């Protein structure tokens, strides 16, 4: 006779699954208990397998009915076929001392009785029993509701936000399966929590659909916040909009420039990096330092010509010396020269003039021959003179005044015109002997640089072609405040409109105007040029990541991880592709690093994609939690199976048939794996299906083709 909750016995066991033969005493797949009539064998329901004082919890994945004939002992008579009902279930965790733990460390044995779950068991599995009214801030547990169980609709499904965001999450599913709504409802649930005050969500929205999930238009067509007590910052990439995204080019590091300008290895890349280093160094230095660097540069060029073997080298030496002498005697440089000389005990104006004049006179002699125009003795004299002045320029008396540490990666200001016309030219001319060959090798890179600097689609990065952005105060700090959604700092410490005009850098305008804190920052990248999408997403991700890395420095005022930020990457397969090329995309490189290291610094990732097979395997494998909507593409299903733990393989068989809004939630973020009906987003993102039939039957409003195309062509601006 069966006990009240027993439904069968274990007949097979492997490392992740059990096979249960249901009892023949069960006349139907239901069980009557004091809690009511319960269904048995429903897919995604749970069963209990006692092992001593511990209960093993398994999730039902398959139920089959088999028939077999029974052969009598005397072998003379065969009975009618008898049916066996077999149930397969994946073991997902254990209940020990009224607490549920994911993972299996103990296994049942054959013929162990199998029980149907009681209300007490379900309360433990879904975390209702141990839920405290007072939340531990450092261990909040499963406190954010994302939906209801499809099998047990009386139970809410909750996630642990620290694990969900801190250990990265992937939300995947075919188009129209509900990914955007799932992201929206999770963020809305968090913002609506009574205790939640400060959130820092940054959404990279490549489809332009998330604004509608957090803002709505009033009667005057003005966008207002749709969720009580929330503040949303929306940053579009539409060039005709005043509040558009702007990212000053000097925030990019050398890798960003190399990938953007497609500098080939060999010649182009070193030239570009040298030009960037010089531009950043000289733009950030005092004038006397620039003069010192120029003198050192000219001395090195003279040494190259002095060791050359043509009459033209002698002429070049005289021309350079005349130029240096003229610059030193120029009245406009008098104050800068005095500041330079104050740094030395061994250098004065006469010493510099005499050195270059002596070198010039030596180059004017005709003591050499056609094979050695300068002559061995004269070459040695020139080398001695130049070595002496170089030694003095390098060894300053006042070593306490540093030059500042700048490199090709430092986010320091430099003028784009000087970079274009001066520093690139200087970098190509460093090797005098091969300057023409260097220029030829760099021709394709130069063409691309000139095109991008003048292309109106890249104004958000380089500014308008005829406008040079000035060196403004706290540019990087102001940008990071804006992009993360932090209120303005000391507004009076920012550059005023006499330095940088309004409508030039939108983030600076917002912060200068006293921006308030935002719960969600939505960066609408839907109108961004496709060729620069990877560069922009990588730049935003890298700046936030490096900022959080530097928080560990005592100057930040807080500890590492005390300022967590969440990056939500919508349609991530567009810029984090798993491609095997000689040179991978910059965004793939950046986000793979964030996926590996971001947790340490408080940077969480939420990866959303409809094509997981095209996503970086490194990024996806670093995700600890998954919300999986309907997946139908065989390649995506195969790829996803390779990423998630093998214990979930049987659960994944149902993915092609999931209904919209239903999702399989797996990983550490949830108390137990479950099929969830996600909460309905309110309001919903701008991702609803088009109504074709309605538009065929009714007269629909026509778009203003002329205005749309004028804005597309860059002929329409709205800078008011």
Secondary structure, 3 states (H helix, E strand, C coil): CCCCCEEEEEEEECCCEEEEEECCCCCCCEEEECCEEEECCCCCCEEEEEECCEEEEEEEEEEEEEEECCECCCCCCECCCEEEEEEEEEEEEEEECCEEEECCCCCCCCCCEEEECCHHHHHHHCCCCCCCCCCCCCCCCEEEEEEEECCCCCCEEEEEHHHHHHCCEEEECCCCCCHHHHHHHHHHHHHHCCCCCCCCEEEEECCCCCHHHCEEECCCCCEEECCCCCCEEEECCCCCCCCCCCCCHHHCCHHHHHHHCCCCCCCHHHHHHHHHHHHHHHHHCCHHHHHHHHHHHHHHHHHHHHCCCCHHHHHHHHHHHHHHHHHHHCHHHHHHHHHHHCCCCCCCHHHHHHHHHHHHHHHHCCCCCCCCCCCHHHHHHHHHHHHHHHHHHHCCCCCCCCCCCCCCCCCCCCCHHHHHHHHHHHHHCCCHHHHHHHHHHCHHHHHHHHHHHHCHHHHHHHCCCCCCCCCCCCHHHHHHHHHHCCCCCCHHHCCCCCCCCCCCCHHHHHHHCCCCCCCEEEEECCCCCHHHHHHHHHHHHHHHHHHHHHCCCHHHCCCCCCCCEEEEECCHHHCCECCCCCCCCHHHHHHHHHHHHHHHHCEEEEEEECCHHHECHHHHHCCCEEEECCCCCHHHHHHHHHHCCHHHCCHHHHHHHCCCCEEEEEECCECCCEEEEECCCCCCCCCCCCCHHHHHHCCCCCCCHHHHHHHHCCCCCCCC
